[in-house]
Every structure is written in structure tokens, then in C-alpha cells.
């Protein structure tokens, strides 16, 4: 029988960007990372990651919040605790209602759920993907986070790392960035493909108009052209009118995944294991998506541990999904993913070692460490 958890450590990293990254939500001036290490009473450990990209400086709040809520959230839990994410939300339900902050609490719960999977797999001597039923050791991947004003250099850098699929941001800046996207498509080499991400920028009228213009492009998908909470009628109207598949899911939670899969407007379902669900709940969402004929493509932009865990989950689920790899300035992804970002034979390799297959080298970026917070459980 597994020992109960005894210790949590939150590693809070922060990198000031020399040039802000433009997004629909406003300029991103820093890249933060919150890594969670859980240890049980026998010294076994596992790693997770707390999503903290937005709002600006939200990483400080989540780091402090985690130190306060983890003792109650994880009391008595072991590596064998089933559905840890759901259990933690039930334990903290009243707190969520009282403070009106389901997101930060859920993101901390995600990190704990991922860390418990890592701990359990390490104890079993198998990788996370193998523990979840996976049989492959590499997955296809695409380069994400490409900005309209930096596209040529970002694409070339990722191309040299083996990438042939690229996703560029639109929905803001001159001409909604569509002119830049058209330039990118014209620059692609043989066999390369393009996705576009509007990050919820448009209402239905704008999305219909812009998707008509985009029909001239050969897009793999158009991501979040509407807000995540747009009506079913709006999503269906756009899906019927658009010439390309629609994608979304990073901003869905709970039962909204079931509704989105059943509705069918989204051809590509993109849950983020660090934003909602961890590995335990997202595994069920991904299986349901593939069973319904949808494409499961994990969303992820963070600090590397979440990327590696997302790759393990994609390997376990199968299907024709592709892994999202951030190509914008982020020192934490290549270091904390355990292996860098380069593809091998066009695929992102997954360690077959126990758990994630590595321990993130937190000392390698100690100059960017803001705080190391210890919590007794």
C-alpha cells in the first residue's frame, strides 16, 4: 500500500521578456512557471505544473494560494488515490464558491493530479503513458505561439528543430493579423501545414466574415474563433459556414467538454491538463473525443513538465492528434521538458523511464527562481 503524501514544494520561476509578446489578452511581459513536487512519507516523489500564464502576475497569487490549500486538498492522499483532481475539487468546493475562483484552485488541483500520476508510475517502474495504456514512445508535434510580427524567424527556428506544422496567432493587430498569416502560408515549404488561433477574438458576425476570407487558405484548423462560452447556435452556424475544421477546448471546463463533443461543431478538442482536469479527468475527455470521431490535440503553453505530461497522455490516447509545442520565447520549456524541443524523425520522443522519465532540472535556471515554497501535508 502506498504511503500518504507528506511534503509539497512549489518552485516559482519568472523570466522577464526583453520584448513583450502580443496576445489578444494584452501584452505578455513575463514568462512564469510554477512546478509542484509532491513527496510521500517513504520518500517517493512526483512532479506537476500549475498553469499561470494569465492574468498578469497571476503566478504570484497561485503560488501563495497553493501553500494555503494543499494541506486540506491532499490530506491522506496517496499515489493510488483515484481521480485526484475531482476529489480535490470536492474537498474545496465551498472555498471555490466563497472566493469565486474556480480557475486558480482547479489549476493547483491539476498540478497535484499530474504529480500523483508521476509518483504512481515511478513506484510501478513504468512511464505515465504505459501506465495509462500507451504503447508508443513518440508523438507528432506542431510549433505553436507564432506571432504575426515574428513569424518568419520563429518558423525558421522551429523548422531547424524538425517541425513541419505551425500555428500562428490572429485576431489582433493590423488586419487581425490575417495578412501576416497569408504571408506565412505563402512561405511554407513542401509538406508543411498551417493552423490559425484567434484566441476567442470575434463575435459570430466577425467570425463568419473572417472565416470566409480564410477559406482561400489551406488550413488544418481554425482555433477559438468564438468565445468559449458562445452559444451552441453560434458555434453550429460557424461550423456549417467554415471551410476548415474548428478547434477549441483550452478554456472549457467540466460538463462543457461533454456538450462540445456531442454538439460536433469542434472537429478538434483541445483540453489543457494544467488548466482543468489534470491527467485523470482529461484522460476521460480525450477518450470520449476520439470515440466520437473528434481529434484530440492537447493544448499546452507553460513550463515543460506539463508539456511532457501532455505528450504521455497523447501517446496513451492514440488517434491522429498532435502535441502543441510553444515556439515563443520561453526558457522553461526546453529545460523543464527533460529533453529540449527538437523532434526526431518528425516526432516528439517520450521517455520510457519511470513516470515522466526525468526530474526537471530546477537548478539549471536558479537565477530565474523567485521562490521555493515548502508545505507540510
SULQUI-V194368 format. One record per residue. N is the residue number from 1. PHI is phi in radians with two decimals (* if undefined). OMEGA is omega in radians with two decimals (NA if undefined). Layout:
# SULQUI-V194368
n = (N & N)
phi = (PHI & PHI)
omega = (OMEGA & OMEGA)
This chain:
# SULQUI-V194368
n = (1 & 2 & 3 & 4 & 5 & 6 & 7 & 8 & 9 & 10 & 11 & 12 & 13 & 14 & 15 & 16 & 17 & 18 & 19 & 20 & 21 & 22 & 23 & 24 & 25 & 26 & 27 & 28 & 29 & 30 & 31 & 32 & 33 & 34 & 35 & 36 & 37 & 38 & 39 & 40 & 41 & 42 & 43 & 44 & 45 & 46 & 47 & 48 & 49 & 50 & 51 & 52 & 53 & 54 & 55 & 56 & 57 & 58 & 59 & 60 & 61 & 62 & 63 & 64 & 65 & 66 & 67 & 68 & 69 & 70 & 71 & 72 & 73 & 74 & 75 & 76 & 77 & 78 & 79 & 80 & 81 & 82 & 83 & 84 & 85 & 86 & 87 & 88 & 89 & 90 & 91 & 92 & 93 & 94 & 95 & 96 & 97 & 98 & 99 & 100 & 101 & 102 & 103 & 104 & 105 & 106 & 107 & 108 & 109 & 110 & 111 & 112 & 113 & 114 & 115 & 116 & 117 & 118 & 119 & 120 & 121 & 122 & 123 & 124 & 125 & 126 & 127 & 128 & 129 & 130 & 131 & 132 & 133 & 134 & 135 & 136 & 137 & 138 & 139 & 140 & 141 & 142 & 143 & 144 & 145 & 146 & 147 & 148 & 149 & 150 & 151 & 152 & 153 & 154 & 155 & 156 & 157 & 158 & 159 & 160 & 161 & 162 & 163 & 164 & 165 & 166 & 167 & 168 & 169 & 170 & 171 & 172 & 173 & 174 & 175 & 176 & 177 & 178 & 179 & 180 & 181 & 182 & 183 & 184 & 185 & 186 & 187 & 188 & 189 & 190 & 191 & 192 & 193 & 194 & 195 & 196 & 197 & 198 & 199 & 200 & 201 & 202 & 203 & 204 & 205 & 206 & 207 & 208 & 209 & 210 & 211 & 212 & 213 & 214 & 215 & 216 & 217 & 218 & 219 & 220 & 221 & 222 & 223 & 224 & 225 & 226 & 227 & 228 & 229 & 230 & 231 & 232 & 233 & 234 & 235 & 236 & 237 & 238 & 239 & 240 & 241 & 242 & 243 & 244 & 245 & 246 & 247 & 248 & 249 & 250 & 251 & 252 & 253 & 254 & 255 & 256 & 257 & 258 & 259 & 260 & 261 & 262 & 263 & 264 & 265 & 266 & 267 & 268 & 269 & 270 & 271 & 272 & 273 & 274 & 275 & 276 & 277 & 278 & 279 & 280 & 281 & 282 & 283 & 284 & 285 & 286 & 287 & 288 & 289 & 290 & 291 & 292 & 293 & 294 & 295 & 296 & 297 & 298 & 299 & 300 & 301 & 302 & 303 & 304 & 305 & 306 & 307 & 308 & 309 & 310 & 311 & 312 & 313 & 314 & 315 & 316 & 317 & 318 & 319 & 320 & 321 & 322 & 323 & 324 & 325 & 326 & 327 & 328 & 329 & 330 & 331 & 332 & 333 & 334 & 335 & 336 & 337 & 338 & 339 & 340 & 341 & 342 & 343 & 344 & 345 & 346 & 347 & 348 & 349 & 350 & 351 & 352 & 353 & 354 & 355 & 356 & 357 & 358 & 359 & 360 & 361 & 362 & 363 & 364 & 365 & 366 & 367 & 368 & 369 & 370 & 371 & 372 & 373 & 374 & 375 & 376 & 377)
phi = (* & -1.20 & -1.38 & -1.20 & -1.14 & -2.24 & -2.58 & -2.19 & -2.25 & -1.87 & -1.76 & -1.84 & -1.95 & -2.71 & -2.11 & -1.39 & -1.39 & -1.16 & -2.38 & -0.98 & -1.63 & -1.31 & -2.43 & -1.05 & -1.44 & 2.02 & -1.19 & -1.67 & -1.67 & -2.40 & -1.94 & -1.73 & -2.62 & -2.15 & -1.79 & -2.00 & -1.96 & -1.88 & -2.29 & -1.72 & -1.16 & -1.74 & 1.60 & -1.25 & -2.46 & -2.66 & -2.03 & -2.42 & -2.45 & -1.70 & -1.14 & -2.71 & -1.16 & -2.37 & -1.26 & -0.90 & 1.21 & -1.15 & -1.15 & -1.09 & -1.11 & -1.15 & -1.08 & -1.20 & -1.08 & -1.05 & -1.12 & -1.44 & -1.74 & -1.10 & -1.01 & -1.25 & -1.16 & -1.95 & -0.95 & 1.37 & -1.31 & -2.26 & -1.08 & -1.60 & -1.06 & -1.39 & 0.83 & -1.02 & -0.98 & -1.12 & -1.11 & -1.11 & -1.10 & -1.15 & -1.09 & -1.83 & -1.03 & -1.12 & -1.09 & -1.04 & -1.14 & -1.14 & -1.69 & 1.11 & -2.24 & -1.15 & -1.10 & -1.00 & -1.12 & -1.09 & -1.22 & -1.21 & -1.09 & -1.03 & -1.06 & -1.13 & -1.08 & -1.10 & -1.09 & -1.18 & -1.09 & -1.08 & -1.06 & -1.10 & -1.16 & -1.08 & -1.09 & -1.42 & 1.31 & -2.26 & -1.30 & -1.05 & -1.09 & -1.14 & -1.06 & -1.58 & 1.77 & -1.34 & -2.23 & -1.83 & -2.02 & -2.78 & -2.34 & -1.18 & -2.51 & -2.28 & -1.57 & -2.04 & 1.22 & -1.43 & -1.55 & -0.98 & -1.48 & -2.21 & -0.98 & -1.00 & -1.25 & -1.13 & -1.11 & -1.13 & -1.10 & -1.28 & -1.06 & -1.18 & -1.59 & 1.87 & -1.44 & -2.25 & -2.17 & -2.37 & -2.20 & -1.96 & -1.39 & -2.36 & 1.65 & -2.71 & 1.35 & -0.99 & 1.04 & 1.05 & 1.30 & -1.28 & -1.02 & -1.13 & -1.14 & -1.11 & -1.11 & -1.07 & -1.03 & -1.15 & -1.55 & -1.15 & -1.56 & -1.00 & 1.54 & -1.59 & -2.31 & -2.35 & -2.03 & -2.21 & -2.21 & -1.60 & 0.87 & 1.16 & -1.32 & -2.01 & -1.48 & -1.09 & -1.05 & -1.15 & -1.11 & -1.12 & -1.13 & -1.25 & -1.17 & -1.14 & -1.15 & -1.27 & -1.05 & -1.31 & -1.75 & -1.66 & -1.66 & -1.21 & -2.84 & -2.05 & -1.73 & 0.74 & -1.24 & -2.10 & -1.15 & -1.05 & -1.75 & -1.08 & -1.17 & -1.01 & -1.08 & -1.12 & -1.10 & -1.17 & -1.07 & -1.21 & -1.07 & -1.25 & -1.52 & -1.32 & -1.56 & -2.08 & -1.08 & -1.73 & -2.24 & 3.06 & 2.53 & -1.11 & -1.98 & -1.67 & -2.47 & 0.89 & -1.15 & -1.09 & -1.15 & -1.04 & -1.15 & -1.15 & -1.14 & -1.20 & -1.12 & 1.53 & -1.22 & -1.61 & -1.43 & -2.18 & -1.83 & -2.24 & -1.19 & -2.00 & -1.16 & -1.68 & -1.72 & -2.71 & 1.87 & 0.99 & -1.42 & -1.16 & -1.37 & -1.17 & -0.98 & -1.20 & -1.09 & -1.12 & -1.08 & -1.15 & -1.10 & -1.14 & -1.10 & -1.53 & 1.46 & -1.62 & -1.75 & -1.59 & -2.27 & -1.09 & -1.49 & -2.88 & -2.47 & -2.85 & -1.95 & 1.89 & -1.11 & -1.12 & -1.12 & -1.09 & -1.14 & -1.09 & -1.13 & -1.07 & -1.15 & -1.06 & -1.10 & -1.30 & -1.36 & 1.38 & 1.46 & -1.93 & -1.29 & -2.24 & -1.49 & -1.52 & -2.19 & -1.19 & -1.85 & -1.41 & -1.08 & -2.81 & -1.22 & -1.45 & -1.16 & -1.12 & -1.33 & -1.54 & -1.51 & 1.50 & -2.66 & 1.40 & -1.98 & -1.14 & -1.49 & -2.15 & 0.95 & 1.40 & -2.19 & -1.60 & -1.21 & -2.06 & -1.12 & -1.67 & -1.23 & -1.03 & 1.16 & -1.13 & 1.68 & -2.88 & -1.90 & -1.03 & -1.43 & -1.19 & -1.30 & -1.12 & -2.09 & -1.12 & -1.19 & -1.79 & -1.39 & -1.47 & -2.79 & -2.19 & -1.90 & -1.76 & -2.31 & -1.49 & -1.75)
omega = (-3.11 & 3.10 & 3.09 & 3.09 & -3.10 & -3.02 & 3.02 & 3.08 & 3.13 & 3.09 & -3.07 & 3.13 & -3.12 & -3.11 & 3.09 & -3.14 & 3.10 & 3.07 & -3.11 & 3.05 & -3.14 & 3.07 & 3.09 & -3.11 & -3.09 & -3.09 & 3.04 & -3.06 & -3.13 & 2.93 & 3.11 & 3.02 & 3.08 & 3.11 & -3.11 & 3.04 & 3.08 & 3.13 & 3.11 & -3.02 & 3.11 & 3.09 & 3.06 & -3.04 & 3.06 & -3.08 & 3.01 & -3.13 & 3.11 & 3.09 & -3.07 & -3.11 & -3.07 & -0.10 & 3.10 & -3.14 & 3.11 & 3.11 & 3.11 & -3.13 & -3.10 & 3.12 & -3.14 & -3.14 & -3.13 & -3.14 & -3.11 & -2.97 & -3.07 & 3.12 & 3.11 & -3.10 & -2.98 & -3.08 & 3.08 & -3.11 & 3.08 & 3.10 & -3.10 & -3.13 & -3.14 & 3.04 & -3.06 & -3.13 & -3.12 & 3.13 & -3.14 & 3.12 & 3.09 & 3.14 & -3.05 & -3.04 & -3.12 & 3.10 & 3.12 & 3.13 & -3.05 & -3.07 & 3.12 & -3.10 & 3.11 & -3.07 & -3.13 & 3.12 & 3.14 & -3.10 & 3.02 & 3.09 & 3.09 & -3.12 & 3.13 & 3.13 & 3.12 & -3.14 & 3.11 & 3.05 & 3.13 & 3.14 & -3.11 & -3.13 & 3.09 & 3.13 & -3.12 & 3.14 & 3.13 & 3.07 & 3.09 & -3.12 & 3.10 & 3.11 & -3.13 & 3.06 & -3.12 & -3.14 & -3.11 & -3.10 & 3.08 & -3.13 & 3.05 & -3.07 & 3.06 & 3.13 & -3.04 & 3.06 & -3.11 & -3.10 & -3.13 & -3.08 & -3.11 & -2.98 & -3.06 & -3.11 & 3.11 & -3.12 & -3.13 & 3.12 & -3.13 & 3.07 & 3.13 & 3.09 & 3.05 & -3.07 & 3.10 & 3.09 & -3.00 & 3.09 & -3.07 & 3.12 & 3.00 & 3.07 & 3.11 & 3.12 & -3.11 & 3.07 & -3.12 & -3.12 & -3.07 & 3.08 & 3.11 & 3.11 & 3.09 & 3.09 & 3.12 & -3.13 & -3.14 & -3.09 & -3.07 & 3.11 & -3.11 & 3.13 & 3.12 & -3.09 & -3.03 & 2.94 & 3.07 & -3.10 & -3.12 & 3.06 & 3.03 & -2.95 & -2.90 & 2.87 & -3.04 & -3.10 & 3.13 & -3.13 & 3.11 & -3.14 & -3.09 & 3.11 & 3.06 & 3.10 & -3.10 & -3.13 & 3.12 & -3.13 & 3.13 & -3.03 & 3.04 & 3.02 & 3.02 & -2.99 & 3.08 & 3.05 & 3.08 & 3.07 & -3.10 & -3.13 & 3.05 & -3.06 & 3.06 & -3.14 & 3.12 & -3.14 & -3.14 & 3.12 & -3.13 & -3.13 & 3.14 & -3.08 & -3.03 & 3.13 & -3.12 & 3.08 & 3.05 & -3.11 & 3.08 & 3.08 & -3.10 & -3.12 & 3.02 & 3.11 & 3.00 & -3.09 & 3.11 & 3.08 & 3.12 & -3.13 & -3.13 & 3.12 & -3.13 & -3.10 & 3.08 & 3.12 & 3.12 & 3.04 & -3.11 & -3.12 & -2.95 & 3.05 & 3.13 & -3.04 & 3.12 & 3.12 & -3.10 & 2.96 & -3.06 & 3.10 & -3.03 & -3.12 & -3.12 & 3.06 & -3.13 & 3.11 & -3.11 & 3.11 & 3.13 & -3.14 & -3.12 & 3.13 & -3.13 & 3.12 & 3.09 & 3.14 & 3.10 & 3.11 & -3.05 & 3.01 & 2.99 & 2.90 & -3.09 & -2.95 & 3.00 & 3.08 & 3.10 & 3.10 & 3.13 & 3.12 & 3.09 & 3.11 & 3.08 & -3.12 & 3.12 & 3.10 & -3.13 & -3.07 & -3.09 & -3.06 & -3.08 & -3.12 & 3.11 & -3.10 & 3.10 & 3.14 & -3.08 & 3.13 & 3.11 & -3.04 & -3.11 & -3.09 & -3.02 & -3.07 & -3.09 & -3.12 & -3.03 & 3.05 & 3.08 & -3.05 & -3.04 & -3.02 & -3.06 & 3.06 & 3.06 & -3.06 & 3.08 & -3.08 & 3.08 & -3.09 & 3.09 & 3.13 & 3.07 & 3.07 & -3.09 & 3.10 & 3.04 & -3.12 & -3.12 & 2.93 & 3.13 & -3.09 & -3.08 & 3.14 & -3.10 & -3.13 & -3.08 & 3.09 & 3.13 & -3.13 & 3.12 & -3.11 & 3.01 & -2.97 & -3.13 & -3.13 & 3.05 & -3.09 & NA)
